[in-house]
Amino acid sequence: MAGIVVIGAGQAGASLVARLRDGGYAGALTLIGEEPVPPYQRPPLSKKYLLGEMPRERLFLRPLSYYAEAGIALRMGVRVTAIDRAARAVVMGDERLGYSHLVLATGARPRRLPAAIGGDLAGVHVVRTLADIDAMAPGIRAGARLLIVGGGYIGLEAAAVAVSRGMAVTLIEMAPRILGRVAAPETADYFRALHTRHGVTIREGVGLERLTGDTRVTGARLTDGTGIAADMVIAGIGITPETTLAEAAGLEVADGIAVDEEGRTSDPAIWAAGDCASFPYRGGRLRLESVPNAIDMAECVADNILGRGTAYQPRPWFWSDQYDVKLQIAGLGAGYERVVTRDTPGAFSVWYYAGDRLLAVDAMNDPRAYMVVKRLIEAGRGADPARVADPDTDLKALLA
């Protein structure tokens, strides 16, 4: 009898196959990944790994021996070219593999700068895979000039790493301010000041017209007509859910592969989890790009394949490390109407509200604010804005 096949050997795929085995599934189980390495952590790639502070083996989520011992067929460096829904089989070139259940954990791909404006020049990079980081590592050197396109968290994290290695860094953001899609102005102000203190040149409201150079990038012309020299360029302009296989197979797609509350796609034999999947949320659909979501959703899908019938309940939280600042985000600030800031020695937090409802917090070096808001949101409770803003308030008292 055909077993369970998982396409995508990232955090979601690895978490899902482990959960299936831990949950008692004893049938055939195959995990297929395009990259020629076992499933690995992504967050350290652009930080400790890039800086040479973490060896490659420590990136791996589990030792290679785990998969053989658990009876998981790990297919590395293999690309699935099609899904034959009628035959319940995946196609890998000339090979076909049948399935009883198929899980798409295909993740997302980074948006690249168009070749028409020089995006295909040597020295132009994105930050997503182990191969991406290995390719850019030789260029991270003191005295080199780095241009970062995009003022989101990926771009800001790259700036922090580059500056720590003595690079001259310029970051451009076409929108009026950095973090425009993901954070309040108060959070953006905090990080703009932080990066400026460390020597990063941030230019907002300015886009990229084109990159210059014959075969390797040497600079850029910006939309305001100015030019800038650059030995290396990093594009941090977002990611796109990887839905190519799903679309070709005729599955419903809506900002990702559309699934129901249990993680099932429009084909009852096919499931999806992680960055590639959008799920029902508060009357609409939501897609989360984070490690915690990849793990939690994958484990929920595994449970449901085993017949548990559990609706996925996201617990959104995120983090970012820049210099000596640890940002922790609990909740989703989308649709906020106002923010309340809390400024105490060594810590700063931005609390998001819609009316009286507490939505989220951005906590900079403030783990207590993060934990309190996380617990309040999970309990469906709020917090008096006046008490939050008062630096003398003991945040733990808000949980009473």
MODA-V31136 format. One record per residue. N is the residue number from 1. RES is the residue in three letters. OMEGA is omega in whole degrees, -180 to 180 (999 if undefined). Layout:
N_RES_OMEGA + N_RES_OMEGA
This chain:
1_MET_180 + 2_ALA_-178 + 3_GLY_180 + 4_ILE_179 + 5_VAL_179 + 6_VAL_177 + 7_ILE_-179 + 8_GLY_-176 + 9_ALA_174 + 10_GLY_-178 + 11_GLN_-179 + 12_ALA_-179 + 13_GLY_180 + 14_ALA_179 + 15_SER_-176 + 16_LEU_-178 + 17_VAL_178 + 18_ALA_-180 + 19_ARG_179 + 20_LEU_179 + 21_ARG_179 + 22_ASP_-179 + 23_GLY_175 + 24_GLY_178 + 25_TYR_-175 + 26_ALA_-178 + 27_GLY_179 + 28_ALA_-176 + 29_LEU_-177 + 30_THR_177 + 31_LEU_-174 + 32_ILE_178 + 33_GLY_180 + 34_GLU_-177 + 35_GLU_-175 + 36_PRO_-179 + 37_VAL_178 + 38_PRO_177 + 39_PRO_-176 + 40_TYR_177 + 41_GLN_176 + 42_ARG_-175 + 43_PRO_-179 + 44_PRO_-176 + 45_LEU_-174 + 46_SER_180 + 47_LYS_-174 + 48_LYS_-179 + 49_TYR_180 + 50_LEU_-179 + 51_LEU_180 + 52_GLY_-178 + 53_GLU_179 + 54_MET_178 + 55_PRO_-177 + 56_ARG_-176 + 57_GLU_-179 + 58_ARG_176 + 59_LEU_-173 + 60_PHE_-178 + 61_LEU_177 + 62_ARG_175 + 63_PRO_-178 + 64_LEU_-179 + 65_SER_-178 + 66_TYR_-173 + 67_TYR_178 + 68_ALA_-179 + 69_GLU_-180 + 70_ALA_-180 + 71_GLY_178 + 72_ILE_178 + 73_ALA_-179 + 74_LEU_180 + 75_ARG_-178 + 76_MET_179 + 77_GLY_-177 + 78_VAL_-180 + 79_ARG_174 + 80_VAL_-176 + 81_THR_-180 + 82_ALA_173 + 83_ILE_176 + 84_ASP_-175 + 85_ARG_-178 + 86_ALA_-179 + 87_ALA_-175 + 88_ARG_-180 + 89_ALA_172 + 90_VAL_-176 + 91_VAL_177 + 92_MET_-174 + 93_GLY_180 + 94_ASP_-176 + 95_GLU_175 + 96_ARG_180 + 97_LEU_-179 + 98_GLY_179 + 99_TYR_168 + 100_SER_171 + 101_HIS_176 + 102_LEU_177 + 103_VAL_175 + 104_LEU_176 + 105_ALA_-169 + 106_THR_173 + 107_GLY_-177 + 108_ALA_177 + 109_ARG_-179 + 110_PRO_173 + 111_ARG_-179 + 112_ARG_176 + 113_LEU_-177 + 114_PRO_177 + 115_ALA_-178 + 116_ALA_178 + 117_ILE_175 + 118_GLY_-178 + 119_GLY_-180 + 120_ASP_178 + 121_LEU_173 + 122_ALA_-179 + 123_GLY_177 + 124_VAL_-170 + 125_HIS_168 + 126_VAL_-178 + 127_VAL_179 + 128_ARG_-173 + 129_THR_175 + 130_LEU_179 + 131_ALA_177 + 132_ASP_-177 + 133_ILE_177 + 134_ASP_-179 + 135_ALA_-177 + 136_MET_-173 + 137_ALA_-179 + 138_PRO_-179 + 139_GLY_180 + 140_ILE_-176 + 141_ARG_-178 + 142_ALA_176 + 143_GLY_179 + 144_ALA_-177 + 145_ARG_-177 + 146_LEU_171 + 147_LEU_176 + 148_ILE_179 + 149_VAL_180 + 150_GLY_-176 + 151_GLY_172 + 152_GLY_-176 + 153_TYR_178 + 154_ILE_180 + 155_GLY_-179 + 156_LEU_177 + 157_GLU_178 + 158_ALA_179 + 159_ALA_-179 + 160_ALA_179 + 161_VAL_-177 + 162_ALA_179 + 163_VAL_180 + 164_SER_178 + 165_ARG_174 + 166_GLY_178 + 167_MET_173 + 168_ALA_-169 + 169_VAL_170 + 170_THR_178 + 171_LEU_178 + 172_ILE_179 + 173_GLU_-177 + 174_MET_179 + 175_ALA_-178 + 176_PRO_179 + 177_ARG_175 + 178_ILE_178 + 179_LEU_-175 + 180_GLY_-177 + 181_ARG_-170 + 182_VAL_-175 + 183_ALA_178 + 184_ALA_177 + 185_PRO_-178 + 186_GLU_176 + 187_THR_177 + 188_ALA_179 + 189_ASP_-179 + 190_TYR_-176 + 191_PHE_175 + 192_ARG_179 + 193_ALA_-180 + 194_LEU_-178 + 195_HIS_178 + 196_THR_178 + 197_ARG_-179 + 198_HIS_173 + 199_GLY_177 + 200_VAL_173 + 201_THR_-180 + 202_ILE_178 + 203_ARG_-178 + 204_GLU_-178 + 205_GLY_-180 + 206_VAL_-179 + 207_GLY_179 + 208_LEU_175 + 209_GLU_175 + 210_ARG_173 + 211_LEU_-179 + 212_THR_-179 + 213_GLY_-180 + 214_ASP_176 + 215_THR_179 + 216_ARG_-179 + 217_VAL_177 + 218_THR_-179 + 219_GLY_-178 + 220_ALA_170 + 221_ARG_-175 + 222_LEU_-174 + 223_THR_176 + 224_ASP_177 + 225_GLY_-180 + 226_THR_177 + 227_GLY_180 + 228_ILE_176 + 229_ALA_-180 + 230_ALA_174 + 231_ASP_-175 + 232_MET_180 + 233_VAL_173 + 234_ILE_177 + 235_ALA_176 + 236_GLY_-171 + 237_ILE_173 + 238_GLY_179 + 239_ILE_180 + 240_THR_179 + 241_PRO_-179 + 242_GLU_-175 + 243_THR_-174 + 244_THR_-180 + 245_LEU_-178 + 246_ALA_-180 + 247_GLU_-179 + 248_ALA_-180 + 249_ALA_178 + 250_GLY_177 + 251_LEU_179 + 252_GLU_179 + 253_VAL_178 + 254_ALA_-172 + 255_ASP_-174 + 256_GLY_178 + 257_ILE_-175 + 258_ALA_177 + 259_VAL_175 + 260_ASP_-174 + 261_GLU_179 + 262_GLU_179 + 263_GLY_-178 + 264_ARG_178 + 265_THR_178 + 266_SER_170 + 267_ASP_-174 + 268_PRO_179 + 269_ALA_-176 + 270_ILE_-179 + 271_TRP_176 + 272_ALA_-179 + 273_ALA_175 + 274_GLY_-175 + 275_ASP_-174 + 276_CYS_-169 + 277_ALA_172 + 278_SER_-173 + 279_PHE_-180 + 280_PRO_-179 + 281_TYR_176 + 282_ARG_176 + 283_GLY_178 + 284_GLY_178 + 285_ARG_-178 + 286_LEU_173 + 287_ARG_-177 + 288_LEU_178 + 289_GLU_-180 + 290_SER_177 + 291_VAL_-180 + 292_PRO_179 + 293_ASN_180 + 294_ALA_-179 + 295_ILE_-175 + 296_ASP_-178 + 297_MET_179 + 298_ALA_-180 + 299_GLU_177 + 300_CYS_178 + 301_VAL_178 + 302_ALA_179 + 303_ASP_-177 + 304_ASN_173 + 305_ILE_179 + 306_LEU_173 + 307_GLY_-177 + 308_ARG_178 + 309_GLY_-177 + 310_THR_176 + 311_ALA_-179 + 312_TYR_177 + 313_GLN_-176 + 314_PRO_174 + 315_ARG_-170 + 316_PRO_169 + 317_TRP_-172 + 318_PHE_174 + 319_TRP_176 + 320_SER_178 + 321_ASP_178 + 322_GLN_-175 + 323_TYR_179 + 324_ASP_-179 + 325_VAL_173 + 326_LYS_175 + 327_LEU_174 + 328_GLN_-178 + 329_ILE_174 + 330_ALA_179 + 331_GLY_180 + 332_LEU_-178 + 333_GLY_-178 + 334_ALA_179 + 335_GLY_-180 + 336_TYR_-180 + 337_GLU_177 + 338_ARG_176 + 339_VAL_173 + 340_VAL_180 + 341_THR_179 + 342_ARG_-174 + 343_ASP_178 + 344_THR_-177 + 345_PRO_178 + 346_GLY_-177 + 347_ALA_179 + 348_PHE_178 + 349_SER_180 + 350_VAL_-177 + 351_TRP_-175 + 352_TYR_-180 + 353_TYR_166 + 354_ALA_-170 + 355_GLY_177 + 356_ASP_-176 + 357_ARG_178 + 358_LEU_-176 + 359_LEU_-170 + 360_ALA_173 + 361_VAL_166 + 362_ASP_-175 + 363_ALA_-180 + 364_MET_-176 + 365_ASN_-179 + 366_ASP_-177 + 367_PRO_180 + 368_ARG_178 + 369_ALA_180 + 370_TYR_-177 + 371_MET_-180 + 372_VAL_-179 + 373_VAL_179 + 374_LYS_-180 + 375_ARG_179 + 376_LEU_-178 + 377_ILE_-180 + 378_GLU_179 + 379_ALA_-179 + 380_GLY_-177 + 381_ARG_-180 + 382_GLY_179 + 383_ALA_-180 + 384_ASP_-178 + 385_PRO_-179 + 386_ALA_178 + 387_ARG_179 + 388_VAL_-176 + 389_ALA_-178 + 390_ASP_-178 + 391_PRO_179 + 392_ASP_180 + 393_THR_172 + 394_ASP_-173 + 395_LEU_180 + 396_LYS_179 + 397_ALA_179 + 398_LEU_180 + 399_LEU_-176 + 400_ALA_999
